[in-house]
């Protein structure tokens, strides 16, 4: 049972890292702000991982996203 939980966490971290990497290419302009102010939504999967699995998987998602 514990091995299945580790595998589920590992796969979830990998999928959230991939989503974060793909979201890094999307920039959303913040309403009522200058044109150079853009919002980066690629940090949302790391926040989801941090809240769902703990702080270490959240950091790992960010590391993988930045390494790619």
C-alpha distances in whole Angstrom, upper triangle without the diagonal:
4,5,5,6,9,10,11,13,14,16,17,19,20,21,23,25,26,27,29,31,32,33,35,38,38,41,42,45,45,47,51,50,52,51,49,47,44,40,37,34,32,31,29,26,25,26,23,21,22,22,18,17,19,22,21,20,23,25,23,24,28,28,27,29,32,31,32
4,5,5,6,9,10,11,12,14,15,17,19,20,21,23,25,26,27,29,31,31,33,36,37,39,40,43,43,46,49,48,50,49,47,45,42,38,35,33,30,28,27,24,23,24,22,19,20,20,17,14,16,19,18,17,20,22,20,21,25,25,24,27,29,29,30
4,5,5,6,9,10,11,12,14,15,17,18,20,21,23,24,26,27,29,30,32,34,36,38,39,43,43,46,49,48,50,49,47,44,41,38,35,32,29,28,27,24,23,24,22,19,20,21,18,15,17,20,18,16,20,22,19,20,24,24,23,25,28,27,27
4,5,5,6,9,10,11,12,14,15,16,18,20,21,23,24,26,27,28,30,33,34,36,38,41,41,44,47,47,48,47,45,43,40,36,33,30,28,27,25,22,22,23,20,17,19,20,16,14,17,20,18,16,20,22,19,20,24,24,22,25,28,27,27
4,5,5,6,9,10,11,12,14,15,16,18,20,21,22,24,26,27,28,31,32,34,35,39,39,41,44,44,46,45,43,40,37,34,31,28,26,24,23,19,19,20,17,14,16,16,13,11,14,17,15,13,17,19,17,18,21,22,21,23,26,26,26
4,5,5,6,9,10,11,12,14,15,16,18,20,21,22,25,26,27,30,31,33,35,38,38,41,44,43,45,44,42,39,36,33,30,27,24,23,22,19,18,19,17,14,15,16,13,10,13,15,13,11,15,17,14,15,19,19,18,20,23,23,23
4,5,5,6,8,10,11,12,14,15,17,18,20,21,23,24,26,28,30,32,34,37,38,41,44,43,44,43,41,39,36,33,29,27,24,23,22,18,18,20,18,14,17,18,15,12,15,17,15,13,16,18,15,15,19,19,17,20,23,22,22
4,5,5,6,9,10,11,12,14,15,16,18,20,21,22,24,27,28,30,31,35,35,38,41,41,42,41,39,37,34,30,27,24,22,21,19,16,16,17,15,12,15,15,12,10,14,16,15,12,15,17,15,15,18,19,17,19,22,22,22
4,6,5,6,9,10,10,12,14,15,16,18,20,21,22,25,26,28,30,33,33,36,39,38,40,39,37,34,31,28,25,22,20,18,17,14,13,15,12,9,11,13,10,7,10,13,11,8,11,13,11,11,15,16,15,17,20,20,20
4,5,5,6,9,10,11,13,14,15,17,19,20,21,24,25,28,30,33,34,37,40,39,40,39,36,34,31,28,25,22,19,18,18,14,14,16,14,11,13,15,13,10,13,14,12,9,12,13,10,10,14,14,12,15,18,17,17
4,5,5,6,9,10,11,12,14,15,17,18,20,22,24,26,28,32,33,35,39,38,39,38,36,34,30,27,24,21,18,18,17,13,14,16,14,11,14,16,13,12,15,16,15,11,13,15,12,11,15,16,13,15,18,18,17
4,5,5,6,8,10,11,12,14,15,16,18,21,22,24,25,29,30,32,36,35,36,35,33,31,28,25,21,18,16,15,14,10,11,13,10,8,11,13,10,9,12,14,13,9,11,13,11,10,13,15,13,14,17,18,17
4,6,5,6,9,10,10,12,14,15,16,19,20,23,24,28,28,31,35,33,35,33,31,29,26,23,19,17,14,13,13,9,9,11,10,7,10,12,10,9,11,12,10,6,8,10,8,6,10,11,9,11,14,14,14
4,6,5,6,9,10,11,13,14,15,18,20,22,24,28,29,32,35,34,35,33,31,30,26,23,20,18,14,15,14,11,11,14,13,10,13,16,14,13,15,15,13,10,11,12,9,7,11,11,8,10,13,13,12
4,5,5,6,9,10,11,12,14,16,18,20,22,26,27,30,33,33,34,32,30,28,25,22,19,16,13,14,13,9,11,14,12,10,14,15,14,13,16,17,16,12,12,14,12,9,12,14,11,11,15,15,13
4,5,5,6,9,10,10,12,15,16,18,20,23,24,27,30,29,31,29,27,25,22,19,15,13,10,10,9,5,7,10,8,7,11,13,11,12,14,14,13,10,9,12,10,7,9,12,10,9,13,14,13
4,5,5,6,9,10,11,13,15,17,20,23,24,27,31,29,30,28,26,24,21,18,15,13,9,10,10,7,8,11,11,9,12,15,14,14,15,14,13,10,9,10,8,5,7,9,6,6,9,10,9
4,5,5,6,9,10,12,14,17,19,23,24,27,31,30,30,28,26,25,21,19,15,13,10,12,12,9,11,14,13,12,15,18,17,17,18,18,17,14,13,14,12,9,10,12,8,7,11,11,9
4,5,5,6,9,11,11,14,16,20,21,24,28,27,28,26,24,23,19,16,13,10,8,10,9,7,10,12,11,12,15,16,16,17,18,18,18,14,13,15,13,10,11,13,11,9,12,14,12
4,5,5,6,9,10,12,15,18,19,23,26,24,25,24,22,20,16,14,10,8,5,7,7,6,7,10,11,11,13,15,16,16,17,16,16,13,11,12,12,8,8,11,9,6,9,12,10
4,5,5,8,10,12,15,19,21,24,27,25,26,23,21,20,17,15,11,10,7,9,11,9,11,14,14,14,16,19,19,19,20,19,18,15,14,14,13,9,9,11,8,5,8,9,7
4,5,6,8,11,14,17,20,23,26,25,25,23,21,20,16,15,12,10,8,11,12,11,13,16,16,16,19,21,20,21,22,22,21,18,16,17,16,13,13,14,12,9,11,13,10
4,5,5,8,10,14,16,19,22,21,22,20,18,17,13,11,8,6,5,9,9,9,11,14,14,15,17,19,19,21,22,21,21,18,16,17,16,13,12,15,13,10,12,14,12
4,6,7,11,14,16,19,22,20,20,18,16,15,12,10,7,7,5,8,10,11,12,14,16,16,18,20,21,22,22,21,21,18,16,16,16,13,11,13,12,8,9,12,10
4,6,10,13,16,19,22,20,20,17,16,15,12,11,9,9,8,12,14,14,16,18,19,20,22,24,24,25,26,24,24,22,20,20,19,16,15,16,15,11,12,14,12
4,7,10,13,16,19,18,18,15,14,13,10,9,7,8,8,12,13,14,16,17,18,20,22,23,24,25,26,25,25,23,20,21,21,18,16,19,18,14,15,18,15
4,7,9,13,15,14,14,12,11,10,6,6,6,7,9,12,13,15,17,18,19,21,22,24,25,27,27,25,26,24,21,22,22,19,17,20,19,16,16,19,18
4,6,9,12,12,12,10,11,9,6,5,7,8,11,13,13,16,18,18,19,22,23,24,25,27,28,26,28,26,23,23,24,21,19,22,22,18,19,22,21
4,6,9,8,9,7,8,6,5,6,9,11,14,16,16,19,21,21,22,25,26,26,28,30,30,29,30,29,25,26,27,24,22,25,25,21,22,25,24
4,7,6,8,8,9,6,6,6,10,11,15,16,16,20,21,20,22,25,25,25,28,30,29,28,30,29,25,26,28,25,23,26,26,23,23,26,26
4,6,9,9,11,9,9,10,14,15,18,19,19,22,24,23,24,27,28,28,30,32,32,31,33,32,28,29,31,28,26,29,30,26,27,30,29
4,7,9,12,10,11,12,16,18,21,22,22,26,27,26,27,30,30,30,33,35,35,33,35,34,31,32,34,31,29,32,33,29,29,33,32
4,7,8,6,9,11,14,17,20,20,21,25,26,25,27,30,29,30,32,35,34,32,34,33,29,30,32,29,27,30,31,27,27,30,30
4,6,6,9,12,15,18,21,22,23,26,27,26,29,31,31,32,34,36,36,33,35,34,31,31,33,30,27,30,31,27,26,30,29
4,6,8,11,14,17,19,21,22,25,26,26,28,31,31,32,34,36,36,33,35,34,30,30,32,29,26,29,29,26,25,28,27
4,6,10,12,16,18,19,21,24,24,25,27,29,29,30,33,34,34,31,32,31,28,27,29,27,24,26,27,23,22,25,25
4,7,10,13,15,16,18,21,22,21,24,26,26,27,30,31,30,28,30,29,25,25,27,25,22,24,25,22,21,24,24
4,7,10,12,13,15,18,19,19,21,23,24,25,27,29,28,26,27,26,23,23,24,22,19,22,22,19,18,22,21
4,6,9,10,11,15,15,15,17,20,20,21,23,25,25,23,24,23,19,20,22,19,17,20,20,17,17,20,20
4,6,7,9,12,12,13,15,17,18,19,21,22,22,20,21,20,16,17,18,15,13,16,16,13,13,17,16
4,5,6,9,10,11,12,14,15,16,18,20,20,19,20,18,15,16,17,14,12,16,16,12,14,17,16
4,6,7,8,10,11,12,14,16,17,18,18,17,17,15,12,13,14,10,9,12,12,9,10,14,13
4,6,5,6,9,10,11,13,14,15,15,13,15,13,10,11,12,9,8,11,12,9,11,14,14
4,5,5,6,9,10,11,12,14,14,14,15,13,10,12,13,10,10,14,14,12,14,17,17
4,5,5,6,9,10,10,12,13,12,13,11,8,11,11,8,9,12,12,10,13,15,15
4,5,5,6,9,10,10,10,9,10,8,5,7,8,6,6,10,10,9,11,14,15
4,5,5,6,8,10,10,9,11,10,6,9,11,9,9,13,14,13,15,18,18
4,5,5,6,8,9,10,12,10,8,11,12,10,11,15,15,14,17,19,19
4,6,5,6,7,8,9,6,5,9,9,7,10,13,13,13,16,17,18
4,6,6,5,5,7,6,4,8,9,9,10,13,14,14,16,18,19
4,6,6,7,10,9,8,11,13,12,14,17,18,18,20,22,23
4,6,9,11,9,9,13,13,12,15,17,18,18,21,22,23
4,7,8,6,8,11,11,11,14,16,16,17,20,21,22
4,6,6,7,9,11,11,13,15,16,17,19,21,22
4,6,5,6,9,10,11,12,14,16,17,18,20
4,5,5,6,9,10,10,12,14,15,16,18
4,5,5,6,9,10,10,12,14,15,16
4,5,5,6,9,10,11,13,14,16
4,5,5,6,9,10,11,12,14
4,5,5,6,8,10,10,12
4,5,5,6,9,10,11
4,6,5,6,8,10
4,5,5,6,9
4,5,5,6
4,6,5
4,5
4
